[in-house]
């Protein structure tokens, strides 16, 4: 049977790791295990998994710091494991780059569904070759001083240096460029990006847009490209040429 993907389980509770690894193994996943941030880095030196299942409450190095490290250094999915009802950890986890979260205690079937969802989003975009949009001749659109390569799902700054985008960030930016000067509600953005399978709470859209602003706005604290329309949603206003 072919593998459904590789998952690195990062949790300092050996019994939890064993239960998750057994369940995922029975359902076609390859698994790796780590009990700390140090062990996680060692595992990543051996193999980069498709998804890291990362517990927020680790003993020495917290999961939020590790999520930030993973997002900065690897192209993989991140699912945070949080305590039940702990909204703060979920918000911060998404803000530092996690793709989804799941709260303890969780049904293994829910975990499997979330893994499938994250992997679908990870693999829906083709792998791009490491050349600039001008060299490849692909269609791209201006986003302020940046360029969005529509075919390769990549963003470049004015110096043609690539700006890292997650799949969801690309989808949002593409939708905005397709609907300039239109107010789009959170509900519309979820529909346009076809991310109905990913909406743990409304703040997910707000967090993604905050991260986009840090990448494309000259002054993210006073955005001019993606504007907030109070009680309505967001509006993309192309910069005058």
C-alpha positions in Angstrom: 0.0 0.0 0.0 1.3 3.4 -0.9 2.0 5.9 1.9 -0.6 8.6 2.7 2.3 10.9 3.7 4.8 11.3 6.5 3.9 12.9 9.8 6.3 14.0 12.5 4.7 13.8 16.0 6.2 16.3 18.4 4.9 15.7 22.0 6.7 15.1 25.3 4.2 12.4 26.3 5.5 9.1 25.0 2.1 7.4 25.4 0.3 10.1 23.4 3.0 9.8 20.6 2.6 6.0 20.6 -1.2 6.1 20.3 -1.1 8.7 17.5 1.7 6.8 15.6 -0.2 3.5 15.9 -3.4 5.0 14.5 -1.8 6.9 11.7 0.3 3.8 10.8 -2.9 1.7 10.6 -4.2 4.3 8.1 -1.3 4.3 5.7 0.9 7.1 7.2 4.5 7.0 7.9 5.4 8.5 11.2 8.4 10.0 13.0 8.5 11.0 16.7 10.2 13.6 18.8 9.8 14.5 22.5 11.4 18.0 22.3 12.5 20.8 20.0 16.0 19.4 19.9 14.7 16.0 19.0 12.5 17.6 16.3 15.5 19.3 14.7 17.4 16.0 14.7 14.5 14.3 13.0 14.2 17.0 10.4 17.9 16.5 9.6 17.1 12.9 8.7 13.9 13.5 6.7 11.5 16.4 6.1 7.9 15.2 6.7 4.8 16.4 4.9 3.2 17.6 8.2 4.4 18.2 11.7 1.8 17.6 14.5 3.1 19.9 17.1 2.0 20.1 20.8 1.9 23.7 22.1 2.7 22.7 25.7 6.2 21.1 25.5 8.4 21.0 28.5 11.4 23.1 27.6 10.9 24.8 24.2 7.3 25.8 23.6 5.4 24.7 20.4 4.7 28.2 19.3 8.4 29.0 19.0 9.0 25.8 17.2 6.1 26.5 14.8 7.8 29.8 13.9 11.1 28.0 13.3 9.4 25.4 11.1 7.7 28.1 9.0 10.9 30.0 8.5 13.0 27.0 7.5 10.8 24.4 5.9 8.0 24.0 3.3 5.6 21.7 5.2 2.3 21.6 7.0 1.9 22.4 10.7 -1.0 21.3 12.9 -0.9 22.7 16.4 -2.2 20.5 19.3 -3.7 22.8 21.9 -5.5 22.4 25.2 -9.3 22.3 25.0 -10.8 25.8 25.0 -7.5 27.6 24.8 -8.3 30.2 22.1 -5.2 32.3 22.7 -2.8 29.5 21.7 -4.9 28.8 18.6 -4.8 32.4 17.5 -1.1 32.8 18.2 -0.4 29.4 16.5 -2.1 30.5 13.3 -0.4 33.8 13.4 3.1 32.3 13.6 2.4 30.1 10.6 0.4 27.0 11.6 -2.0 25.7 9.0 -4.6 24.3 11.4 -5.1 23.2 15.0 -6.7 20.4 16.9 -7.7 20.5 20.6 -7.0 17.8 23.2 -8.6 15.4 23.7 -9.4 14.7 20.1 -11.0 11.9 18.1 -8.3 10.3 15.9 -10.7 10.5 13.0 -10.8 14.2 13.3 -7.0 14.3 13.3 -7.0 12.2 10.1 -9.5 14.6 8.4 -7.4 17.6 9.3 -4.3 15.9 8.0 -6.0 15.2 4.7 -7.2 18.8 4.5 -3.7 20.3 5.1 -2.1 17.9 2.6 -4.6 18.8 -0.1 -3.7 22.4 0.3 0.0 21.6 0.3 0.0 19.6 -2.8 -2.6 21.5 -5.0 0.1 23.9 -6.3 2.7 22.7 -8.9 6.3 22.9 -7.9 7.9 26.0 -9.4 11.3 26.2 -10.9 13.8 28.7 -9.2 13.7 31.5 -11.8 12.2 35.0 -11.8 8.8 35.7 -13.4 10.5 37.8 -16.1 12.9 34.9 -17.0 10.1 32.4 -17.3 7.7 34.7 -19.1 4.7 33.7 -16.9 1.6 35.9 -16.4 1.8 38.0 -13.3 0.0 41.0 -11.8 1.3 44.0 -9.9 0.5 44.1 -6.2 1.8 47.5 -5.0 5.6 47.3 -5.6 5.4 43.5 -5.8 4.6 41.0 -8.5 2.3 38.0 -8.1 3.2 35.1 -10.4 -0.2 33.5 -11.1 1.1 30.3 -12.8 3.8 29.5 -10.2 1.9 30.8 -7.1 4.9 33.0 -6.1 5.4 36.6 -5.0 8.3 38.8 -5.8 9.4 42.1 -4.5 10.6 45.1 -6.6 14.1 43.6 -6.7 12.7 40.3 -8.0 13.5 38.6 -4.6 10.9 36.0 -3.7 8.6 36.6 -0.7 7.4 33.4 0.8 3.7 32.7 0.6 1.6 30.0 2.1 -1.1 28.4 -0.1 -3.9 30.2 1.7 -2.0 33.6 1.4 -1.6 33.1 -2.3 -5.3 32.2 -2.7 -6.4 35.3 -0.8 -4.0 37.6 -2.8 -5.2 36.2 -6.1 -8.9 36.7 -5.1 -8.1 40.3 -4.1 -6.4 41.1 -7.5 -9.4 39.5 -9.3 -11.9 41.8 -7.3 -10.2 45.2 -7.1 -12.1 48.0 -5.3 -14.8 45.6 -4.1 -15.7 45.0 -0.5 -15.4 41.3 0.2 -16.7 39.8 3.4 -15.0 37.0 5.3 -17.7 34.6 4.1 -17.0 35.6 0.5 -13.3 35.2 0.9 -13.8 31.7 2.2 -16.0 30.9 -0.7 -13.8 32.4 -3.4 -10.7 30.6 -2.0 -12.6 27.4 -1.7 -11.3 27.0 1.8 -14.6 25.9 3.4 -12.8 22.9 4.8 -10.5 25.3 6.7 -12.3 27.7 9.0 -11.8 27.0 12.7 -13.0 30.5 13.5 -13.4 33.9 11.8 -10.1 35.1 13.0 -8.4 32.8 10.6 -9.0 35.2 7.7 -8.0 38.3 9.8 -4.7 36.6 10.7 -3.8 35.7 7.1 -4.6 39.2 6.0 -2.4 40.7 8.7 0.4 38.5 7.6 -0.1 39.4 3.9 0.0 43.1 4.9 3.4 42.6 6.5 4.6 41.2 3.1 3.1 43.7 0.6 2.4 47.0 2.5 5.0 49.7 2.9 3.5 50.4 6.3 1.5 47.4 7.6 0.1 49.4 10.5 -1.5 51.8 8.0 -2.4 49.6 5.1 -3.2 51.1 1.7 -3.5 48.0 -0.5 -5.8 45.8 1.6 -8.1 48.0 3.6 -10.4 47.0 6.4 -14.0 48.1 5.9 -15.6 48.2 9.3 -18.4 45.7 9.8 -18.2 44.6 6.2 -14.8 43.0 5.4 -11.8 43.9 3.3 -11.2 45.8 0.0 -8.1 45.6 -2.2 -7.2 49.0 -3.7 -4.5 48.7 -6.4 -1.8 51.4 -6.1 -2.2 54.1 -8.9 0.5 53.6 -11.5 
